[in-house]
Amino acid sequence: MKSKSIKSDFPVADTESERMMKMHAEFVMPTYGRFPLVFSHGKGTTLWDHEGNSYLDMGGGIAVNCLGHAHPELLQAVADQSARLGHISNLYYHEGQGLLAYEIVSRIAHGKVFFCNSGAEANDGLYKLARKWGAKDGRFEILTTHNSFHGRTLAGIAATGQEKVKTGFAPLPPGFRHVAFNDLEAMRSAISPATVAILIEGIQGEGGIVPASPDYLIGLRALCHEHNLLMMMDGIQCGHYRTGHFQSFQTFLDEETLKQGFMPDAISMAKSLGGGFPMGAFWACAQVADTLSPGSHGTTYGGGPLACHVALKILEIIDRDQLGQNAMARGHQLIQGLRQLQASFPDIIRDVRGTGLMLGLVLEETSPALNHEGKSPALTLVNHLHENGMLTIPAGQSVVRFLPALNITPETVDLALEKLEASLTLLKR
Ligand SMILES: *Cc1c(COP(=O)(O)O)cnc(C)c1O
């Protein structure tokens, strides 16, 4: 049988981008509503498409590319570790996994880490941890919040507090219930004798950049102590220095509260953890860290030499270049600029939410400027920004997210604000 070369001229199209999109239409499952952009390469906060057009990447691959594209030291780390030791399975030890676990533990608190390959998988580990821990007294139920997002596996969509991800997939794994976010009393009254854990995001990402209030976090902690529940936080999007500190609660809570020992019992991570290398992890506090005993959980790839070496290099660079501080400073610059644009375009922008480099522009849902193209307000603005050479990420109908690289420069933030202003000016006409 003759095999076709990968660079075939099928399907026929005018441009390389069009050919790629046709290829998708033919052979790739239609699970994503993709934008008609086909990228070929990137550098820092810039991406280029196949026709050579450049785009300022303010979406950061949905909070993944924390060091931007093609960071020279990450390239070197991948090359070096690939040449030394790429994969061995979890039947054996290697240097990186223990070192990375130590780095993560030392940024949170005494406890242990499990490594996996994605966010949904990290959260799945949290559900298993909670169930195993509660099994001794017959508890299994996990409470999550409305508008939360916890991943696309069956348990992930059961945990996610959004109907749209569940439709058509019944029956879902039982044992998840959702209550209003930032509503301590709703959580309190939802607790049943079967409840074993609460899971929340520090900042709801897919839900439209909605931060948990400090009082809510402190209240949940007390509630979990009172009812012997695990307080679990999904730090997949809001973690890894995006708000300045390793985890978002370390940014939200004051010194005093943190000194008094506020700490969740378990935290999931992914996205920026691998900076583009697929990777997930969850940390559990010392009291529950040995719950998942030998044989009770596992993965073939998780915490492999290559992934761990990349994640270690990322943490080293974040520490050395003080990228947590940069995320705060650049986030401040960006939010100031966004607020100024809100003042200039009050009938388009309703609010600006978020912290550090996890910011959301909340659009006026009824604004005529955003409602004449038969698309949601968020998609309308995102598309217009594409025409101006900038990438952002929609969340729901009316929020546009900024999740850029943590090493973004002041000049790039200014450029992003200029592009946004230009698009808003065009839209308003
Ligand atoms: C992205 C995300 C997930 C899912 O991560 P995947 O790597 O896509 O499985 C889970 N929770 C939150 C908060 C996320 O932002």
The ligand as an ORCA input file, in Angstrom:
! r2SCAN-3c Opt
* xyz 0 1
  C      -8.771     24.339     32.317
  C      -9.408     24.004     33.605
  C      -9.674     22.674     33.976
  C      -9.454     21.511     33.038
  O      -8.135     21.360     32.657
  P      -7.788     20.420     31.378
  O      -6.294     20.423     31.344
  O      -8.435     21.067     30.207
  O      -8.363     19.090     31.666
  C     -10.202     22.444     35.234
  N     -10.444     23.459     36.089
  C     -10.208     24.735     35.767
  C     -10.469     25.813     36.757
  C      -9.701     25.059     34.516
  O      -9.503     26.339     34.177
*
